Amino acid sequence: MNTINDEQQKEGVREYLTGEEILKHDDREVQDVQIRQWKNKWITIRALDGNTAMRFQEIVADPARRQSAWIEIVALSAVRNVGTKEKPEYVLLFTQEQAEELRFKSAGAMLGLQRHITKLNGFNEDAVEEAKKG
């Protein structure tokens, strides 16, 4: 186990965050993804928050709801920036009604997005394989 004394910490060897700093920090990664099936245009996806990610994994584990989970994760991850580059503010790209229509979009486009989203969120291969069975 690595330990560090107070003097080393003051010298800047390591910087520690407070709980308040962690809660204030926007730590959800954002990634632009090019979709070949959509005229090589780009969309932005954002990592899920912890609560939504846990809910998604519960849905994937439920055989009756598994198929809709993969549409839902795209709808919950696709965002657009309504702020500025310096101070982004992300909102969902799809309304609830539009999210339902994603079921009828290209399977290749949806699978590609799902792969990017699962990687961005750090979901392991077991979760992805389990969801594919549905």
Stockholm file with secondary structure:
# STOCKHOLM 1.0

chainA/1-134         MNTINDEQQKEGVREYLTGEEILKHDDREVQDVQIRQWKNKWITIRALDGNTAMRFQEIVADPARRQSAWIEIVALSAVRNVGTKEKPEYVLLFTQEQAEELRFKSAGAMLGLQRHITKLNGFNEDAVEEAKKG
#=GR chainA/1-134 SS CCCCCHHHHHTTSCCCCCHHHHHHSCCCCEEEEEEGGGTTEEEEEECCCHHHHHHHHHHHHCTTTHHHHHHHHHHHHEEEECSCSSSCCEEESSCHHHHHHGGGSCHHHHHHHHHHHHHHHTCCHHHHHHHHTC
#=GC SS_cons         CCCCCHHHHHTTSCCCCCHHHHHHSCCCCEEEEEEGGGTTEEEEEECCCHHHHHHHHHHHHCTTTHHHHHHHHHHHHEEEECSCSSSCCEEESSCHHHHHHGGGSCHHHHHHHHHHHHHHHTCCHHHHHHHHTC
//
